[in-house]
Amino acid sequence: MTEDNNNLEEETTNAVEHTAEAVTDSADAITDKADTLKENASEAFDTAKEKASELANDAKEVLGNVKDKATEFINEDAKEMLGNAKEKATEFADAAKEKASHLAEDAKETYTEAKEKAQEFAEEASEKLSEFADEAKEKASEFTDAAEDKLEDLAEDAKETYTEAKEKTKGFFQKLFGKK
């Protein structure tokens, strides 16, 4: 009977050792999987952050280009158009004075009307430029807002994935070791 007890004791010791090795191997495998999930979540978050940064930089570049084009238009084309309008108005008024010296009153009225029209044209051009600049700012703001929303969504998704993996790992260990 002693031999049976010795064999039983040896088998029990072996079973305990194998169980301990199995638990250690399982824990190592779970730790590796959790680390992999954590790394994947971190990489996803980093990628999302990088993409959002790229989108923000693109939006800034677009806004800069719009501002440059609007400034260029104001400084070059609009001034030239205003100068041409003034020049044409002046030419028209001078021609009217020369050709109709006996109708000085009519020429004076025509000159005044031409000046008013030129002023109206300049005001309309200024309004259009202002509207264009406002629309460009609005579009750039919308684009920036959309990029920020996407970044927030990606960050939240990454956080949820990490939390879910953490909870599943915690639940697995609780089930494995019988703790609640």
C-alpha positions in Angstrom: 0.0 0.0 0.0 2.9 2.3 0.6 4.0 1.9 -2.9 0.5 2.9 -4.1 0.6 5.9 -1.8 4.0 6.9 -3.1 2.8 6.6 -6.7 -0.3 8.5 -5.9 1.7 11.2 -4.2 4.1 11.4 -7.1 1.3 11.7 -9.6 -0.3 14.4 -7.5 2.9 16.3 -7.4 3.3 15.9 -11.2 -0.3 17.1 -11.7 0.3 20.2 -9.6 3.5 21.0 -11.5 1.8 20.5 -14.8 -1.2 22.6 -13.7 1.2 25.4 -12.6 3.0 25.2 -15.9 -0.3 25.3 -17.8 -1.4 28.3 -15.8 1.9 30.1 -16.4 1.8 29.2 -20.1 -1.8 30.5 -20.3 -1.0 33.6 -18.4 2.0 34.3 -20.7 -0.2 33.7 -23.8 -2.9 36.0 -22.5 -0.3 38.6 -21.6 1.2 38.4 -25.1 -2.3 38.8 -26.6 -3.1 41.7 -24.4 0.2 43.4 -25.3 -0.5 42.8 -29.0 -4.0 44.3 -28.6 -2.5 47.2 -26.7 0.1 47.8 -29.4 -2.5 47.5 -32.1 -4.7 50.0 -30.3 -1.8 52.4 -29.8 -0.8 52.1 -33.4 -4.4 52.8 -34.5 -4.5 55.8 -32.3 -1.1 57.1 -33.5 -2.3 56.6 -37.1 -5.5 58.4 -36.4 -3.6 61.2 -34.8 -1.2 61.4 -37.7 -4.1 61.5 -40.2 -5.9 64.2 -38.3 -2.7 66.3 -38.2 -2.3 65.9 -41.9 -5.9 67.0 -42.5 -5.4 70.0 -40.3 -2.2 70.9 -42.1 -4.0 70.5 -45.5 -6.8 72.7 -44.2 -4.3 75.4 -43.1 -2.6 75.2 -46.5 -5.9 75.6 -48.3 -6.8 78.6 -46.2 -3.4 80.1 -46.8 -3.8 79.6 -50.5 -7.3 81.2 -50.4 -6.0 84.1 -48.5 -3.1 84.6 -50.9 -5.4 84.4 -53.9 -7.8 86.9 -52.4 -5.0 89.3 -51.4 -3.5 89.0 -54.8 -6.9 89.7 -56.4 -7.4 92.7 -54.2 -3.9 94.1 -54.6 -3.7 93.5 -58.4 -6.9 92.9 -60.3 -9.4 94.8 -58.2 -7.1 97.9 -58.0 -6.5 97.7 -61.7 -10.3 97.3 -62.4 -11.0 100.3 -60.1 -8.2 102.3 -61.8 -9.6 101.4 -65.2 -13.1 102.4 -64.2 -11.9 105.7 -62.8 -9.8 106.2 -65.9 -12.7 105.5 -68.2 -15.0 107.7 -66.2 -12.5 110.5 -66.4 -11.9 110.0 -70.1 -15.7 110.0 -70.7 -16.2 113.1 -68.7 -13.3 115.0 -70.4 -14.6 114.0 -73.9 -18.0 115.2 -72.9 -16.6 118.5 -71.8 -14.6 119.0 -75.0 -17.3 118.0 -77.4 -20.1 119.8 -75.7 -18.7 123.0 -74.3 -22.0 124.8 -75.2 -23.8 122.1 -73.1 -21.7 122.6 -70.0 -24.5 121.7 -67.7 -25.3 118.5 -69.4 -21.6 117.5 -69.4 -21.4 118.3 -65.7 -24.4 115.9 -65.0 -22.9 113.2 -67.2 -19.6 113.5 -65.3 -21.3 113.2 -62.0 -23.3 110.2 -63.1 -20.1 108.5 -64.4 -18.4 109.1 -61.1 -21.4 107.6 -59.2 -21.4 104.6 -61.4 -17.7 104.1 -60.9 -18.2 104.4 -57.2 -21.1 101.9 -57.3 -18.9 99.5 -59.3 -16.1 99.9 -56.8 -18.5 99.2 -53.9 -19.9 96.2 -55.7 -16.5 94.8 -56.4 -15.5 95.4 -52.7 -18.7 93.6 -51.5 -18.0 90.6 -53.8 -14.4 90.4 -52.6 -15.6 90.5 -49.0 -18.2 87.8 -49.7 -15.6 85.6 -51.4 -13.2 86.0 -48.4 -16.0 85.2 -46.0 -17.0 82.1 -47.9 -13.4 80.9 -48.1 -13.0 81.3 -44.4 -16.3 79.5 -43.7 -15.3 76.6 -46.0 -11.8 76.3 -44.3 -13.5 76.4 -40.9 -15.9 73.7 -41.9 -13.0 71.5 -43.2 -11.1 72.1 -40.0 -14.2 71.2 -37.9 -14.7 68.0 -39.9 -11.1 67.0 -39.5 -11.4 67.6 -35.7 -14.6 65.6 -35.5 -12.9 62.7 -37.4 -9.9 62.8 -35.0 -12.2 62.8 -32.0 -14.2 59.8 -33.4 -11.0 57.9 -34.1 -9.6 58.6 -30.6 -12.9 57.5 -29.1 -12.9 54.3 -31.1 -9.3 53.6 -30.1 -10.2 54.2 -26.5 -13.3 51.9 -26.7 -11.3 49.2 -28.3 -8.6 49.4 -25.6 -11.2 49.4 -22.8 -13.0 46.4 -24.4 -9.8 44.4 -24.7 -8.9 45.3 -21.1 -12.4 44.2 -19.9 -12.2 40.9 -21.8 -8.8 40.1 -20.5 -9.9 40.9 -16.9 -13.0 38.7 -17.4 -10.9 35.9 -18.8 -8.6 36.0 -15.7 -11.6 36.2 -13.4 -13.0 33.1 -15.1 -9.7 31.4 -15.1 -9.0 31.9 -11.4 -12.6 31.8 -10.3 -12.6 35.4 -8.9 -15.5 37.8 -9.3 
